[in-house]
């Protein structure tokens, strides 16, 4: 068992509770920190660490999932068909032309960005 990892997760959990308490209180950060005896620098430092941890967890989760956007269909790998020379994708006035030379990672990022719109 990695004690440093456990200790770090414990501290993140405690600070998540502190930040949630501040949000629930409706107080400004300055007023909350002053009444709780916490330095503003510590509050913002842990808030940043919590955001970084959340982003890291999100990235790990997305790496292990095959995301299929709503309304799209996942094709089985056995259903291969001859590819067309080019493919034009149009979404909300945006047009993307894809061909055999298109970088798959770039296309993945573009699709991810369009999904978030």
Residue pairs with C-beta under 8 A, 6 or more apart in sequence:
11 46
12 46
12 49
12 50
12 53
15 46
15 47
15 49
15 50
16 50
18 36
18 38
18 43
18 46
19 43
19 46
19 47
19 50
21 32
22 29
22 32
22 36
22 43
25 32
27 35
29 40
29 43
29 44
30 40
32 38
32 43
33 39
33 40
33 43
66 74
67 112
68 74
69 111
69 115
83 100
85 99
86 97
86 98
86 99
87 97
87 98
87 99
88 95
88 96
88 97
88 98
89 95
89 96
89 97
89 98
90 96
91 114
92 114
92 117
94 114
96 107
96 110
98 107
